Amino acid sequence: MSEPAEDPDVLARRIARESLDQEDPTGWFERLYSAASEGDAVVPWDRGAAHPLLAEWVEESQPSGAGKTALIVGAGTGWDAELIADLGFDTTAFDISPTAIEAARRNHPDSKAHYVTADLLAPPPRWHRAFDLVVEIYTVQALPIELQSAATQQVGEQVAPGGTLLVIAAARPDNQPDEAVEGPPWPLTRAAIESFARPDLRLIQVVQSPSPADPSIQRWRAEYLRD
Ligand SMILES: C[S@@+](CC[C@H](N)C(=O)[O-])C[C@H]1O[C@@H](n2cnc3c(N)ncnc32)[C@H](O)[C@@H]1O
């Protein structure tokens, strides 16, 4: 009798744990996307649509992308990038996983977005302060807590003067110690959300709301403006 296939969610967690145990905190993303492309795993965050809090922000803010640039961090298979590119932003969307980028190009063959493989922790120097809009959804929290401060800083460094940063993340209470979080993910405290701000990158709005799918999960939507 053949072995039953491993539950895809269990497999995703096992792939993450193996990488983390080998002190390779980002290697599991490519392994997971690659297993998913073979039909052996599911990518738990692949919603097949833009994140609802990004769609809500677009609805409220009505940003015009004409003549502007946007950067989508940890873009996965591209759904958020497509929403932003459709607003007219010249959109660059990147992910550390080449297989995710291939899937994004395949999912959106007529896309106006540029999909590229890159590492948030070592981004191309030409991106520095080059984007009028930077969108970060769930990438920083997918990294172990000891890497989050470097990742947070790199997100902010890509925002151009006069530009906007939008961050969407799962929330955790400030009094929950780091050691008590068994990631991935490692959700962000209010202090972590505030730490995207710099003297010239001001936090102008932060909203916390429950996830409609699971009201026990709180999410941040935070907006920052570079002077
Ligand atoms: C939890 S997923 C979120 C994906 C997408 N932003 C979303 O909300 O659906 C985190 C994404 O970040 C990517 N990622 C993780 N570390 C990264 C890094 N250092 N540089 C670029 N992308 C990274 C992963 O491959 C994955 O696609």
The ligand as an ORCA input file, in Angstrom:
! r2SCAN-3c Opt
* xyz 0 1
  C       3.912     35.640      4.056
  S       4.358     35.850      2.415
  C       3.357     37.241      1.916
  C       3.258     37.376      0.422
  C       2.431     38.587     -0.055
  N       3.030     39.839      0.336
  C       1.026     38.468      0.460
  O       0.629     39.215      1.336
  O       0.333     37.566     -0.038
  C       5.973     36.539      2.476
  C       6.588     36.705      1.095
  O       7.825     37.370      1.223
  C       8.798     36.702      0.464
  N      10.073     36.972      1.148
  C      10.513     36.481      2.322
  N      11.711     36.984      2.634
  C      12.032     37.818      1.631
  C      13.169     38.633      1.378
  N      14.205     38.670      2.217
  N      13.183     39.367      0.247
  C      12.131     39.323     -0.619
  N      11.042     38.562     -0.439
  C      10.999     37.821      0.684
  C       8.388     35.251      0.470
  O       8.917     34.501     -0.591
  C       6.864     35.382      0.412
  O       6.406     35.459     -0.914
*
